[in-house]
Amino acid sequence: MKPAATSNFTEELNGSIVLGKLLLHNGEKFSMMCEINIENDEVFLSSVVYYNEIEDEYIAIEDVVKKLELPLTIHINLTINEEPTTLIFSANKVDIYKNTIKTNLY
């Protein structure tokens, strides 16, 4: 599994593997990689992993994030049809071991 080679999406984004940043309340930031699906105003992030761009490797997020204080915020910067877009998600409940986050766009 690797992130999409481009961040300029011209076709439907759903099912793409994208890079993002996981921001914790304590100021910690983690690069992350996940599959993204958007249905109406709901966002489904799955296959969420910590992604080390330098080593081109990924690690299960539960091996990196030891303590999680909710809500957490996820930022994913993309270009869709040549328009810069930032998708921002806030999650109040996360099951890290299932590797799926369901939340709403805001």
Contacts in CASP RR format, 6 or more apart in sequence:
PFRMAT RR
TARGET T0000
AUTHOR 0000-0000-0000
METHOD contacts of the structure
MODEL  1
MKPAATSNFTEELNGSIVLGKLLLHNGEKFSMMCEINIENDEVFLSSVVY
YNEIEDEYIAIEDVVKKLELPLTIHINLTINEEPTTLIFSANKVDIYKNT
IKTNLY
1 17 0 8 1.000
1 33 0 8 1.000
1 47 0 8 1.000
1 49 0 8 1.000
1 58 0 8 1.000
2 17 0 8 1.000
2 56 0 8 1.000
3 17 0 8 1.000
3 18 0 8 1.000
3 19 0 8 1.000
3 33 0 8 1.000
3 51 0 8 1.000
4 16 0 8 1.000
4 17 0 8 1.000
4 18 0 8 1.000
7 18 0 8 1.000
7 19 0 8 1.000
7 77 0 8 1.000
7 78 0 8 1.000
7 79 0 8 1.000
8 78 0 8 1.000
8 79 0 8 1.000
8 80 0 8 1.000
8 82 0 8 1.000
9 16 0 8 1.000
9 78 0 8 1.000
9 79 0 8 1.000
9 80 0 8 1.000
9 81 0 8 1.000
10 80 0 8 1.000
10 81 0 8 1.000
13 36 0 8 1.000
13 38 0 8 1.000
13 78 0 8 1.000
13 80 0 8 1.000
14 36 0 8 1.000
14 37 0 8 1.000
14 38 0 8 1.000
15 35 0 8 1.000
15 36 0 8 1.000
15 37 0 8 1.000
16 35 0 8 1.000
16 36 0 8 1.000
17 33 0 8 1.000
17 34 0 8 1.000
17 35 0 8 1.000
17 47 0 8 1.000
18 33 0 8 1.000
18 34 0 8 1.000
18 35 0 8 1.000
18 36 0 8 1.000
18 76 0 8 1.000
18 78 0 8 1.000
19 31 0 8 1.000
19 32 0 8 1.000
19 33 0 8 1.000
19 51 0 8 1.000
19 53 0 8 1.000
19 76 0 8 1.000
20 31 0 8 1.000
20 32 0 8 1.000
20 33 0 8 1.000
20 34 0 8 1.000
20 74 0 8 1.000
20 75 0 8 1.000
20 76 0 8 1.000
20 77 0 8 1.000
21 29 0 8 1.000
21 30 0 8 1.000
21 31 0 8 1.000
21 32 0 8 1.000
21 74 0 8 1.000
21 75 0 8 1.000
21 76 0 8 1.000
22 29 0 8 1.000
22 30 0 8 1.000
22 31 0 8 1.000
22 32 0 8 1.000
22 61 0 8 1.000
22 65 0 8 1.000
22 72 0 8 1.000
22 74 0 8 1.000
23 29 0 8 1.000
23 72 0 8 1.000
23 73 0 8 1.000
23 74 0 8 1.000
23 75 0 8 1.000
24 30 0 8 1.000
24 65 0 8 1.000
24 68 0 8 1.000
24 69 0 8 1.000
24 72 0 8 1.000
25 69 0 8 1.000
25 72 0 8 1.000
26 67 0 8 1.000
26 69 0 8 1.000
28 65 0 8 1.000
30 50 0 8 1.000
30 61 0 8 1.000
30 64 0 8 1.000
30 65 0 8 1.000
31 50 0 8 1.000
31 51 0 8 1.000
31 52 0 8 1.000
31 53 0 8 1.000
32 48 0 8 1.000
32 49 0 8 1.000
32 50 0 8 1.000
32 51 0 8 1.000
32 61 0 8 1.000
32 74 0 8 1.000
33 47 0 8 1.000
33 48 0 8 1.000
33 49 0 8 1.000
33 50 0 8 1.000
33 51 0 8 1.000
33 58 0 8 1.000
34 45 0 8 1.000
34 46 0 8 1.000
34 47 0 8 1.000
34 48 0 8 1.000
34 49 0 8 1.000
34 101 0 8 1.000
35 45 0 8 1.000
35 46 0 8 1.000
35 47 0 8 1.000
36 43 0 8 1.000
36 44 0 8 1.000
36 45 0 8 1.000
36 76 0 8 1.000
36 87 0 8 1.000
37 43 0 8 1.000
37 44 0 8 1.000
37 46 0 8 1.000
38 44 0 8 1.000
38 105 0 8 1.000
41 104 0 8 1.000
41 105 0 8 1.000
42 102 0 8 1.000
42 103 0 8 1.000
42 104 0 8 1.000
42 105 0 8 1.000
43 87 0 8 1.000
43 89 0 8 1.000
43 101 0 8 1.000
43 102 0 8 1.000
43 103 0 8 1.000
43 104 0 8 1.000
43 105 0 8 1.000
44 100 0 8 1.000
44 101 0 8 1.000
44 102 0 8 1.000
45 74 0 8 1.000
45 89 0 8 1.000
45 100 0 8 1.000
45 101 0 8 1.000
45 102 0 8 1.000
45 103 0 8 1.000
46 99 0 8 1.000
46 100 0 8 1.000
46 101 0 8 1.000
47 99 0 8 1.000
48 61 0 8 1.000
48 96 0 8 1.000
48 99 0 8 1.000
48 100 0 8 1.000
48 101 0 8 1.000
49 58 0 8 1.000
49 59 0 8 1.000
49 60 0 8 1.000
49 61 0 8 1.000
49 99 0 8 1.000
50 58 0 8 1.000
50 59 0 8 1.000
50 60 0 8 1.000
50 61 0 8 1.000
50 63 0 8 1.000
50 64 0 8 1.000
50 65 0 8 1.000
51 57 0 8 1.000
51 58 0 8 1.000
52 58 0 8 1.000
52 59 0 8 1.000
60 99 0 8 1.000
61 96 0 8 1.000
61 99 0 8 1.000
62 96 0 8 1.000
62 97 0 8 1.000
65 96 0 8 1.000
68 94 0 8 1.000
68 96 0 8 1.000
70 91 0 8 1.000
70 92 0 8 1.000
70 93 0 8 1.000
70 94 0 8 1.000
71 90 0 8 1.000
71 91 0 8 1.000
71 92 0 8 1.000
72 90 0 8 1.000
72 91 0 8 1.000
72 94 0 8 1.000
73 88 0 8 1.000
73 89 0 8 1.000
73 90 0 8 1.000
74 88 0 8 1.000
74 89 0 8 1.000
74 90 0 8 1.000
74 91 0 8 1.000
74 101 0 8 1.000
75 86 0 8 1.000
75 87 0 8 1.000
75 88 0 8 1.000
76 86 0 8 1.000
76 87 0 8 1.000
76 89 0 8 1.000
77 84 0 8 1.000
77 85 0 8 1.000
77 86 0 8 1.000
77 87 0 8 1.000
78 84 0 8 1.000
78 85 0 8 1.000
78 86 0 8 1.000
78 87 0 8 1.000
79 85 0 8 1.000
87 105 0 8 1.000
88 105 0 8 1.000
88 106 0 8 1.000
89 101 0 8 1.000
89 103 0 8 1.000
89 104 0 8 1.000
89 105 0 8 1.000
89 106 0 8 1.000
90 103 0 8 1.000
90 106 0 8 1.000
91 101 0 8 1.000
91 102 0 8 1.000
91 103 0 8 1.000
94 101 0 8 1.000
END
